[in-house]
């Protein structure tokens, strides 16, 4: 291969092997949040086949059973395809749609238009995974997209292309997304911070999800500045403290959660957001001369 061909192949592996799956998972999250009944079916299916989820328990055999999750992935890719166009090259003169084309012509296929065309899809703008589900539930393998399309023309669903040059990584992409859905939705519940906010999409080489803000109900989102402050405080404590002290960051309601003892450790349940505040507290049996170090940060040391 030439240097140019090597460069293109490497770029294709990076872009189509990572960004597409990452953005598609964001779109899956968006549609599931706006379709709670569909989301519940996803959770029920994951709980059924993965009652206790750990990464080493996810196998191909188990993933093959998640047929409704597969249908959700396919329907999401129909509405918001991560790859929004496919380019083809004519090696000879040809006639397409009544037009004659010369040799060496490039053709760009508009995937989004195909996926929303009323000639091929019933209610094309509606998120409905069942249009794929009943045609895949009896299979015992990861589906091959080209063979399971419920449409008048299977090439109306072309996220992976078709023919001899169909994407060789299509099954790997499905395995990645199913594994991600299993690990994430098997442990966390997501909600959109603003249900009325429109989905923001940037379409370039791929369809990118912009500014989608998810809130895991059992996780805590902390602003970057607050994380930096927290890390600085922990560093100061580890370097200077010989004994535990009582430290807190004041909040509106002055409620604090004990999280540090001697030897120091951090509990995952100890950081609680209160508006724009983070509540921290360390228990101690003695005072320590640290106020002058923390004053620039706006923190306070309270004596016992």
N, C-alpha and C positions, 0 to 999 in steps of 0.2 A: 504494500500500500504506500501511497505517497504521504508526505507530511500533512497535506491538507486533509486527506481521507482519515488519517489517524486522529487529527484534531477534531474532525466532525464526529467521529465515533465516540471519542472521549466526552465531548460536550453532550452528545445525545444520551450517554449513560448517566451523566450527572444530572441533567435537567429532567429527562423523562423517567429517571429511576428514583428521584427523591422529591423534587418540587411537585410533580403531578400528584403523587400519593398524599403529600402533606396538605396541599390545597383541597384535594377531594375530601379528605377527612374533615376539614373545616366546613365544607358544604354539607356533608352528612350531618354534622352537629347542628347546623342551622335548620335543616329540614326536619330533623327529629324534634327539635325544640318547638317548632311550629306545628307539629303533627303528633300530639301526645299519645294518641291511640297507636300509631305506628311505632312510636318509641317504646311503648309498653310491650308490644309484641317482640321487639328486638331484645328487651331486657328479659322477657320470659323465655325466649329461645336460648339466650346465653346462660341463664340460670339453670335451664333444663339440662344442657349438655356440659356445663362447666360449673357445678355447684361450689367447688372450691378452686379458685383460679390462682395458679402460679405459672410463671413462664415455662417451667419444665413439663407442665402437664398439657400444654398446647401441642397437639400433634396434627398431622395431615388428616388422620382418620377422624378426629373430633371436628376439625374445621369443615370437613366435607358435609357435616350434618347441619351446618348453619345456613340453610337454604333461604330463609327469609332475610337474613343479613346480606346474603349475596344479592337478593332482589333489591334491597335498599341501596346497595352500592351501584347496581346497574341503573336504577331509576335516577339516582343522584347524578350519575355520569351522563344520563340522557338530558336532564334539565340544565346542568352546568358542567359540560364536558371539560375536563382538565386540559385536553388537547383540542383546540377549537378549529383547527384546519389541518388538512392533509394535502401534500403536494404530490402530483404525479407528472410523469414526463413521457411524451409520445415518442416512441422510437421509429414510427413510420407515419405516413399520411393516414388520416382516419376521418370518419364522419360520426359526430356525436350530437344528438338532439337536433338533427337536421342541418347542422353546420359542418362544413368541411374544414379540417385543420391540417396544417402542414406538419412535416416532421420537425422534431426538436422543439415542440411547444410545451410549456409548463402549464399545468392545471392545478388550481387551488380549490379544494372541496370545502365548502362552508358547512361544517358539521352541525353547528347550532341550528341552522335553517332546516337541515334534514331532520333533526331531533324534535323540532317543533312544527313539522309540516302536518297539516290536518289530513292529507291524503294517506298518511302512514300510521297516524296515532289518533286514538280517541281521546278527546279532551287533553291535548298535548301539553297545556300549561299547568295541569294539575299533577301534584306529586302523588303518585299511586304505584307503590312497589308491587302490588298484586298483578300488574300487567306482565311482570316477569316471573312472579313466584310460582304459579301453578304449572309453569312449564319447566321448572328446575327442581321441584321438590322430590322427584322420584330418582334423581341421579345420585350415584355414589362417588362422584368425583367432583373436583372443582369444575364449574361449567366452562364450556368453550363458547364464548360469546356468539360466534358466527353461526352456531348450530341451534341456538335456543331463543331466537328473536321472534316475538309474537307480533308480526307486522306483515303487511302485504309484500314487502321487499326487505330482505335481511340486511341489505346494504344501506337501509335508512338508519341503521344504528352502527356507526363506524368509528367508535372511540379508539379501536385498535387497528383500524384499516381493514383490509381484506385481501383475499387471494394469496398468491405465493409470498407476498411481502407483508403479510399480517404480522403484527407486533409479536416478536418471539418471547417477550416478557409479560404477556397478558395474564398468564396464570400466576406468575410470581407476584404481580401487582395485586391480584385478588387475594392471595395468601397473606400478603403484607397488610392489606386493609382489614381482612377478617381477624387477623391476630391483633391488630391495633384496636378494633372495635371490642374484641373479647376482653383484652386487658383493661381498657379504659372504662367501658360501660359495665363491665363486670365488677368494678370497684368504686366507680364514681357516678354521680348524677349531675348532669349539666343543665344550666338554665341560662338563657340570654339575659344580659344585664338590661337590655332595652328591647322588648318584644315589638315595639312599633318602628324600630329603626330598619330601614331598607337594607337589603344585602348589597354590599359594595363590591363590585367586581372590576378588576383591571385586566383587560385582554391584550396580551402581547404574544410572545411565543407560546405561552400557556395561559389558561384562565386562572388568575390569581384572586384569592379571597382577601379583601382589604378590610382592616379594622374590625374584624369579627371578634367581639369580646364575650368570652364564655366565663361563667362563674360556676365552679364545681362547689356544690353545696357542702361538701365535707372537706374542702380545701380553703386556704386563705390566700387572697391576692394582696401583696404588699407593694407599695410604691417603691421605685428604685432608690429614692433618697432615704426612705425609711429603712430599707435593707442595708444601705451603706452605714447609716447611723447605728443600726443594731450590730453589725459586724465590728464597727469601731469600739462600741461599748464592750462587746465580748472580748476583744483583743486586749483592751485596757485591764479588764478584770483578770484575764489569764496571766498577764504579765505582772500585775501589781498586787493582787490580793493574796494574802497568806491565810486569811480566814474569810468565810462568807460575810457579806455585809447586807444591809437592807437598802435596796435601790429601787426606785420606781420612776416612771415617766408620768407626769400628771395628766389626767384626762378630765373630760367634762363632769363625769359622775364620780370620779375618784375611786373607781373600783380597780383592784389589782389582783393579779393571779400569781401565786408563788411558782417559780419555775427553776430556780437555781439553788443548789445546796452544795455542801463541801463533801467530796470533790465536785467541781462544777460539772453540770450537765444541763442540756436543754431539752425540755419536753415538747413534743409536737403539739400538745394541747394548750401550751402556755401562752401563745401569742394570740391575742384576741383584738380584732379591729373594732374601734368605736368611732365611727365617722372617719376622720382623717388621723385618728390617734392609734397608737399601738400600746397596749397595756402590759407592762412588765413589772416584776417584783422579785427581789432576791431577799431571802431570810438571812439574818445574821445574829450573832451574839455580841458583837463589838463594833465600834465605829472605825472608820478608816479615812485618812485625810486625802480624799479624792475630789472634793467639790471644785477646787480651782482647776482641775483638769477637765471637768465636764461642763463647767459654766459656759464655755464657748458654744456648746451644743444645746444650751438651754435646758439642761437636765439638773436634777437636784438630788442630793444625798440626804436621807432622813436618818437621824439617830434612832437607836433602839428606844 
